[in-house]
Amino acid sequence: MTLMTKFMGAAATLALTAGAALAEPALIFDLGGKFDKSFNEAAFNGAQRWVDETGGSFREIELQSEAQREQALRRFAEAGSNPIITMGFGMADPLATVAPDYPDIKFVAVDVTWLDVPNIRQIGFAEHEGSYLVGMMAGMASKSNTVGFIGGMDIPLIRHFGCGYAQGVKAVNPDATVVANMTGTTPAAWNDPVKGSELTKAQISQGADVVYSAAGGTGVGVLQTAADEGILSIGVDSNQNYLHPGKVLTSMLKRVDVAVYDALKAGENVETGVFTLGLAEEGVGVAMDDNNASLVSNEMKTAVEEARAKIISGELEVVAYYANDSCPALDF
Amino acid sequence: MDVMPKWAEVVLVPLISLLLAAIISALIILAIGEDPIAAAKLMVEGAVGSVRGWSYTLYYATNFIFTGLAVSIAFHARMFNIGGEGQAMLGGMGVALACLYVPWPHWSIALMAAIVMAAAFGALWALIPAYLQAKRGSHIVITTIMFNFIASALLIFVINEFLKPVGSQDPSSARFAAHLDLPTLNSILSSMGIKSSKDDSVNVTFLVSLLCAFGVWLLLWRTRLGYEIRAFGHSESAAKYAGINPVKITVVAMLISGGLAGLMGINTVMGEAERLVLNSTEGAGFIGIAVALMGRSHPVGVVIAAVLFGFLYQGGAELAFWTSIPRELIVVIQALVILFTGALDNMVRMPLERIFLMVRRNKSAGDV
């Protein structure tokens, strides 16, 4: 019997080590696709940086349908991928079902913070804090006292962006009007630069002279039209200041790339739990570089720095839309 | 009178079309530096080589059977219902309302209610375009496609304002009660003592879809209403002369069509996601058009074509999992199949007909 146990034990160890050797991490992109110039691409860039630095490799899939969410999780888990990184709030429900079935595998969920499963690293971003800061800049830069917000789809996440933005605008310019529009009602809204351009023109005709776009690939059209029409725009997710130097006021940074890079670097030992990356953790922020230096006054810089410090210290609280599904500064 | 025997019409033409699509797909895969034979093997094994593969293939097929039947019925009345997408969204909403707000004691009863709600919501969504077509002459193609956008706007509104649990960041309804889960292939197999993967999607809705296919056949070819629909489709003026009311047939055919598309909601909402999500239809309403074209608007053809498209979807997913073939290329492969079987049908049919004619002529010449 002892001999048998020994053999079994050896076999099990062998299986385990073999599994460990094969364990490539996996990255599951959301329906928008890997090259969406925004959220998913940021994840890909983070992963690519890890590949360049370590020479490692990872499996990846760009989801095509809702049914593939659970399927992808199970296929990669069964193939021994560890950790498995997922993008987007849409993975929350499938993760809640699948992750408990594979307790030895670590999952990393970007944009999910509300699950109660021990083997998931849940990463949320305080988008409202970053949006608040760019809102302040918009409020100060506006001469017409009207600023615009162009979202992708009317979903809670985008209201969250818009709500922080409006609070920032109102904080520095209580009389300002915030014009908010959503691009569309189908997922195509995340990649519709033409519609983004039309909405920008419509907002300009309502008097807006700064527009903030939180609409993925649609934002390319927003920034382009704003530059053509001679008003200012604000980019999102990545630093988009370089797209039209001197025309883009700033960009609201959401460091998905850093979150993915860190998770890959930690590998199987990635720490699980719920992590919210805000201004303090530099998970969100405003982009200041040579391209927008001429647009940012010293007054703006000081105001933003002060607000950042106050938000980090807790002295100033930006209301999150999620708190009670409503926004004090903007009606949707 | 027929140029080709029936078997050639039904089997040979689609088969040659598929073969052509496969050859071109293989060339494209070769062009991007991947091995087409390995890719084909991966697709076949992934889609029909295991219980898990079949499960997903049939899950997608279930969606396409419903939407394919919906488009077929409308085709028979010579209407082009391209609003299957919106009707399915509304059907899904009906299912969600039934599952969320009524404490059903058992899934089977909930399923009955879901069928009624899904069909009713889908049918009602088709009613307005149908009425506009019948009474006002507003073209059904235009109105149904516009209703797709209205449907998705309505879905976002209902989820955001009523169904989303407070504080949730995911635009979806709460999960339905666990005992309302429809039995899947896996749970049926394991209750019979066969172990299979927990990873499966096909559920009893598949059987509902097959029943619907049979029902559509009965309706079209064995009832008076079906006869009226087909007569109306062949010639409106003749149908009118025969005492068929065009307004009634237009509205009834569209109601049935919308109801069938709505039933798809059971599969995606109750069978798979177990909650109402924004993006549950995923273009199945449009794939239904290709399925109906390929299946020649006959229920048997629709079922076969739907399984083929299910195979392409699941096989495509396997390709995406294990190769570096980009997903855009998988869409290209799917599109090639649609192109050859649907749009370029005559390209295969005409030469084939010529061959059959030639053979027949030679034969009759030989007889003389």
Interface residues (C-beta under 8 A of the other chain):
Chain A: L31 G33 R59 I61 E62 Q64 S65 E66 A67 Q68 E70 Q71 A72 R74 R75 F76 F89 G90 A92 D93 D101 D111 V112 T113 W114 M153 D154 I155 P156 L157 H160 T185 T186 P187 Y322 A323 N324 D325
Chain B: Y56 Y59 Y60 F149 S152 A153 L155 I156 F157 N160 K164 V166 G167 S168 Q169 D170 P171 S172 R175 S197 K198 D199 S201 T268 E272 A273 R275 V277 L278 N279 S280 E282 Y313 G316 A317 A320 F321 P326 R327 I330
